[in-house]
């Protein structure tokens, strides 16, 4: 009988961790509605800013205070879908989402 509470605790920890994935729960969920995939936005950032530090800083700045000047989406995409609202994620969750985004799409070390 002692195993049941332990299994319940383990299940709760796993569920909480899955629920706290800001990249998948916030970024991916919203961007699924767009015709342009997240990897295309990533490559736009990579082409413009090139380094991990600069890409992450630009993403953070845009996500906190989106403006047309900072946006790397096309005018047509912005006209059709609008400019995204500022992120409501906490600083920790936003930085974690950006780190996950970077790890998901970075090309460094993957090209042979």
C-alpha positions as CSV (number, residue, x, y, z in Angstrom):
1,X,0.0,0.0,0.0
2,X,2.9,2.4,0.5
3,X,3.7,2.3,-3.2
4,X,0.4,3.9,-4.2
5,X,1.2,7.3,-2.6
6,X,4.7,7.2,-4.1
7,X,3.3,6.5,-7.6
8,X,0.8,9.3,-7.1
9,X,3.5,11.7,-6.1
10,X,5.6,10.7,-9.1
11,X,2.6,11.1,-11.4
12,X,2.0,14.5,-10.0
13,X,5.6,15.6,-10.5
14,X,5.6,14.4,-14.1
15,X,2.3,16.1,-14.8
16,X,3.5,19.3,-13.3
17,X,6.7,19.3,-15.3
18,X,4.7,18.7,-18.5
19,X,2.3,21.5,-17.7
20,X,5.2,23.9,-17.1
21,X,6.8,23.6,-20.5
22,X,6.3,27.2,-21.6
23,X,7.6,26.7,-25.1
24,X,5.2,23.9,-26.0
25,X,2.3,25.2,-23.9
26,X,2.5,28.8,-25.0
27,X,4.7,29.3,-28.1
28,X,3.9,26.2,-30.1
29,X,0.2,26.2,-29.2
30,X,-0.3,29.7,-30.5
31,X,1.9,29.5,-33.6
32,X,0.1,26.4,-34.8
33,X,-2.6,28.8,-36.0
34,X,-0.1,30.5,-38.4
35,X,0.8,29.4,-41.9
36,X,4.5,30.1,-41.1
37,X,6.2,27.5,-38.8
38,X,8.4,28.4,-35.9
39,X,11.5,27.1,-37.6
40,X,11.1,29.8,-40.3
41,X,11.0,32.5,-37.7
42,X,14.1,31.0,-36.1
43,X,16.0,31.1,-39.3
44,X,15.0,34.7,-39.8
45,X,16.5,35.5,-36.4
46,X,19.6,33.5,-37.1
47,X,20.2,35.2,-40.4
48,X,19.8,38.7,-38.8
49,X,21.5,38.2,-35.5
50,X,23.7,35.1,-36.0
51,X,25.0,34.3,-32.5
52,X,23.1,32.5,-29.8
53,X,23.4,35.5,-27.4
54,X,22.1,38.0,-30.0
55,X,19.3,35.8,-31.2
56,X,18.1,35.2,-27.6
57,X,18.4,38.9,-26.7
58,X,16.4,39.9,-29.8
59,X,13.7,37.3,-29.2
60,X,13.4,38.4,-25.6
61,X,13.1,42.0,-26.5
62,X,10.5,41.4,-29.2
63,X,8.5,39.0,-27.0
64,X,8.4,41.5,-24.2
65,X,7.6,44.5,-26.3
66,X,6.6,43.5,-29.9
67,X,6.7,46.3,-32.5
68,X,6.6,46.2,-36.3
69,X,10.2,47.5,-36.3
70,X,11.5,44.6,-34.3
71,X,9.3,42.0,-36.1
72,X,10.9,39.7,-38.6
73,X,7.6,38.5,-39.9
74,X,6.5,39.8,-43.3
75,X,4.3,42.8,-43.6
76,X,1.6,40.6,-45.2
77,X,1.7,38.1,-42.3
78,X,1.4,41.0,-39.8
79,X,-1.4,42.6,-41.8
80,X,-3.3,39.3,-41.9
81,X,-2.7,38.0,-38.4
82,X,-1.7,41.1,-36.5
83,X,1.3,41.7,-34.3
84,X,1.5,39.3,-31.5
85,X,0.7,40.7,-28.0
86,X,3.5,41.0,-25.4
87,X,4.3,37.7,-23.7
88,X,2.7,37.2,-20.3
89,X,5.2,34.6,-19.3
90,X,7.4,35.3,-16.2
91,X,11.0,36.1,-16.9
92,X,12.0,32.6,-15.9
93,X,9.5,30.9,-18.2
94,X,10.1,33.2,-21.1
95,X,13.9,32.6,-20.9
96,X,13.2,28.9,-20.6
97,X,11.0,29.0,-23.7
98,X,13.6,30.9,-25.7
99,X,16.3,28.3,-24.6
100,X,14.0,25.5,-25.7
101,X,13.4,27.2,-29.0
102,X,17.1,27.7,-29.5
103,X,17.9,24.0,-28.7
104,X,15.1,22.8,-31.0
105,X,16.2,24.7,-34.1
106,X,19.8,25.5,-33.8
107,X,21.9,24.3,-36.6
108,X,25.3,24.5,-35.0
109,X,26.8,21.0,-34.5
110,X,24.1,19.5,-36.6
111,X,25.5,20.2,-40.1
112,X,28.2,17.7,-41.3
